[in-house]
Amino acid sequence: MPKQSSHALQESEARYRALAEATFEGVAFTKRGIIVDANQQLTELLGYGIDELLGMHVGKLIVAEYRQHVLDSIRAEKEAFEIRALRKDGSLIDVEVRTRMISIKGEPMKVSAIRDITERKEAEEALKLTQTRHEEAQRIAHLGHWTLDLITDELIWSDENYCIFGVEPGSANTYETFMETVHPDDREPGQSH
């Protein structure tokens, strides 16, 4: 290999290494599922030393019920997917994985950026639980709520409101259609039909 090509290859590899170390995500380089290189962030994320990760099959880091999802995502050439990963200490973390096929020294290799999304997933679950409790409390108390977008005149009702006003879900979608469900004596002056 000419000296210029060798120097250019070394510079390119140095740029890849600097990029992998500068990112907040864990980065793994794999060949046929075997980790051949990784950055410091990945070792911190998963709790393994770099020497433990090198040569490890990525399947060991994926919670069993997510392995098929990973294979399906790779076959479908999805560049991003969410899974549960298994840390060295046995704890689980939710991660988003972004993958790309690259070629280094003429060899195909997969580079994956792995981001810890555990806090986001926990917040999403807490929000779902709060929403479920809120909806259940409204159902039990026979209370409803609605939101009116003053710009679009779109009216969004809770499920309980449909029951309270005796209308089919989805039919009351503007303020005017809502007012049609209100008894004429209860409308403000000028609102009766």
Summary of the structure (lengths in Angstrom):
residues: 193
radius of gyration: 27.3
end to end distance: 87.8
largest distance: 92.1
contacts: 469
relative contact order: 0.08
helix: 46%
strand: 27%
